[in-house]
Amino acid sequence: MALSNYAQLKSAIADWMERGDLADRTSDFIALAESRLNRLVRFRALETDQPLTGVAGSRFVALPATFREPVALCRQAATGREPLRFVEARALPVAAARGPPTRATTDAGQLAFERPCDQAYALSLRMLGRLALGDDAPTNPVLADYPDLYLFGGLVEAAPYLRDAELLSLFAVRFEAALAEARAKESRSRGLTRLSAEPGLVGCISYDARG
């Protein structure tokens, strides 16, 4: 059976469970698996560049709804791209005087700077997005590269619903094997990336991202 889109994945999970009557619950199992994968692996294919704008007089910029973690952040200056240092929220020194931001953190769905912007700034945020398959987003690069990770991740979530400890043990082993292989591949990909600078990120800080 093909596993290239959301509908096929739901059908495969129902088939593996041999419970056609639970076909309507497979979307829940997939969502739970994705929630777990979002915590476990930083898939490089989910990294995107998002243009943002710092508003004069404000320390905050709203983050995209799909934001998961920052990878790099910079602002456009007259001399070119200037990197912003990303720090923990409690370590961000806050100043009242306006000026160009040099540090940032995340705060309740927003980017927060150490001072209000003295003018509007063009920002470039390279961020890690979230896995979120659905009828309106039937596929993604992770499903394309790691269909077994999605399949066994969904089955691991289905087994407790069925109260079947034997199936849980069986599918957990397959999931952990697929997870280890995915992490190894992501680690190799990131290792190669560090050897060459990405053109779109010249002048930006790249945060250490480990799968």
ABEGO torsion letter per residue (X at the ends): XBBABAAAAAAAAAAAAGBAAAAAAAAAAAAAAAAAAAAABBBAAABBBBBBBBBBGBABBBBBAABABBABBBBBBAAEBBBBBBBBAAABBBBABBEBBABBBBBGGBBBBABBBABBBBBBBBBBBBBBBBAABABBAAAAABAAAAAAAAAAAAAAAAGBAAAAAAAAAAAAAAAAAAAAAAAAAAAAAAABBBAAABGBBBBBBBX
